[in-house]
């Protein structure tokens, strides 16, 4: 198999895994995110721990997409290819902080609180859940739009490695997602709202397309933009 085909296949599978791990993790996190009294309970915290493992896998797959695509993207622009890697690292770092915040809630729940400290426990848990919410907004809700949307879309567009109409979806959907994150940050509307969902759809479709297209089809035929620079013999 051609090296670039191996890279495109690996990138496609990793993109699909980001969907599987992120959606599963969000579903498993349900109890700790929706129940203010979760920290006072004594039942099984297994689903939340499983959700944390899913998000650890999400971090790995996010970084994997950047590392797999970097050798191909740098042929078009080494600086933008590095910027894409940095964006993925920033996103993954924010996700990791969010994981730690929810694991802290689980730890406090297991250790218990002194009698009469229930109100304090609920406030602490709400603060940690709020921290997770902000990391989600700034990572998957803002940085993703810049890195996975605008930068990656532009580079794939310029190199003709995918159908150019689809690359436009990334270049438009990414900034739209980031602007929505700014709107939420400034209080224009809630993070979980119709407007936020509508702004997320183009980026969601773009990343789903990348996962399926790169897995099934791979990169399109190379163009001069995607080729390594030719070596010119030295003049004598």
Secondary structure, 3 states (H helix, E strand, C coil): CCHHHHHHHHHHHHHHHHHHHHHHHHHHCHHHHHCCCHHHCCCCCHHHHHHHHHHHHHHHHHHHHHHHHHHHHCCCCHHHHHHHHHHHHHHHHHHHHHHHHHHHHHHHHHHCCCCCCHHHHHHHHHHHHHHHHHHHHHHHHHHHHHHHHHHHHHHHHHHCCCCHHHHHHHHHHHHHHHHHHHHHHCCCCCCCCHHHHHHHHHHHHHHHHHHHHHHHCCCCCCCHHHCCCCCCCCCC
